[in-house]
């Protein structure tokens, strides 16, 4: 279920929506309950065998009495253990969820061949029992090429000769309520032969494997009010000091801003809180933005950035995703919910922490402690949370605080 959260940045004057996903490495691979078949292809196999558009099941049974076995028939209707493809019978087998040769290992174990198999295609078929219709994503990885059918329809096709030890791409798919038939063909040319398939949804395989939906890291929050304070300590060593208080002679504190927010133009020492949109990529996105906003110049070191934004929407539990160069601390509604005391580089999310958003208004503050080199920040929530950034003040210069008024913008 989508969670809607409205994201406020104090000087933003337009409405737009963020949504994004990163690769779902944590998604379960479907391993238990597959029915397997393997037949030879032309040489070279792999991507060339897929690109040829030859139905290799039909080729293997073309001259047999009783009619052909075809990809289309199997993809639509499934198979049972013992069903024949020529002299071969479909066999049940569970595939390993790791390794660059997991298909070859299983096909040999099931007796379809010996040793290093080349110029060959495996077909694997499984039933997925879904409790409801689910619009979701199919994740695949393969050595070499791969094609996937769902309920008789081709939903993924990758004509590449490549290696694989994990997922490599994703595609939107829809599981219907009840039984779904998933068929995968993995085309081997030479070397390793592997297959990794997952669907990010709730279902049970015909082999009894229960798979649950896992929310992916979502879009990075980019709109904040910003402040920079000098630090007398380097990166992680400075996380225990309130540098806002140090810079303002105690007039402004982290606790006060994390609890009540900041207003554009208010000062901390000689600097003013300034609105800016941080890039969602790059190992120096903070430094670049602070220079652009004239909160610093050149390669900024021994400094702390503070970013403040407001969230509004229905509450609930979600994951806060963070990445930083160097150390990072995050407050939600005045409470520290994440702290990573490491001097490190970052170009993406690096960790997550479960947090609870309140119904209505939430304040998010992020501090990133820079020691030297790159200076970057990446903060967001799970992908099933939708963020909307809107103008945060009414004509009376008051923060909008009711959902009805927000909806009327």
Secondary structure as GFF3:
##gff-version 3
##sequence-region A 1 409
A	DSSP	beta_strand	3	8	.	.	.	ID=ss1
A	DSSP	beta_strand	16	18	.	.	.	ID=ss2
A	DSSP	beta_strand	34	40	.	.	.	ID=ss3
A	DSSP	alpha_helix	47	51	.	.	.	ID=ss4
A	DSSP	alpha_helix	56	60	.	.	.	ID=ss5
A	DSSP	alpha_helix	71	77	.	.	.	ID=ss6
A	DSSP	beta_strand	84	85	.	.	.	ID=ss7
A	DSSP	beta_strand	88	89	.	.	.	ID=ss8
A	DSSP	beta_strand	91	93	.	.	.	ID=ss9
A	DSSP	alpha_helix	102	109	.	.	.	ID=ss10
A	DSSP	beta_strand	120	130	.	.	.	ID=ss11
A	DSSP	beta_strand	134	143	.	.	.	ID=ss12
A	DSSP	beta_strand	145	150	.	.	.	ID=ss13
A	DSSP	beta_strand	153	158	.	.	.	ID=ss14
A	DSSP	beta_strand	169	175	.	.	.	ID=ss15
A	DSSP	beta_strand	178	188	.	.	.	ID=ss16
A	DSSP	beta_strand	194	199	.	.	.	ID=ss17
A	DSSP	beta_strand	203	205	.	.	.	ID=ss18
A	DSSP	beta_strand	210	211	.	.	.	ID=ss19
A	DSSP	beta_strand	217	220	.	.	.	ID=ss20
A	DSSP	beta_strand	223	230	.	.	.	ID=ss21
A	DSSP	three_ten_helix	235	238	.	.	.	ID=ss22
A	DSSP	alpha_helix	243	248	.	.	.	ID=ss23
A	DSSP	alpha_helix	254	260	.	.	.	ID=ss24
A	DSSP	beta_strand	267	268	.	.	.	ID=ss25
A	DSSP	beta_strand	271	272	.	.	.	ID=ss26
A	DSSP	beta_strand	274	277	.	.	.	ID=ss27
A	DSSP	alpha_helix	285	292	.	.	.	ID=ss28
A	DSSP	beta_strand	303	313	.	.	.	ID=ss29
A	DSSP	beta_strand	316	325	.	.	.	ID=ss30
A	DSSP	beta_strand	327	332	.	.	.	ID=ss31
A	DSSP	beta_strand	335	340	.	.	.	ID=ss32
A	DSSP	beta_strand	351	357	.	.	.	ID=ss33
A	DSSP	beta_strand	360	370	.	.	.	ID=ss34
A	DSSP	beta_strand	376	382	.	.	.	ID=ss35
A	DSSP	beta_strand	385	390	.	.	.	ID=ss36
A	DSSP	alpha_helix	403	407	.	.	.	ID=ss37
###
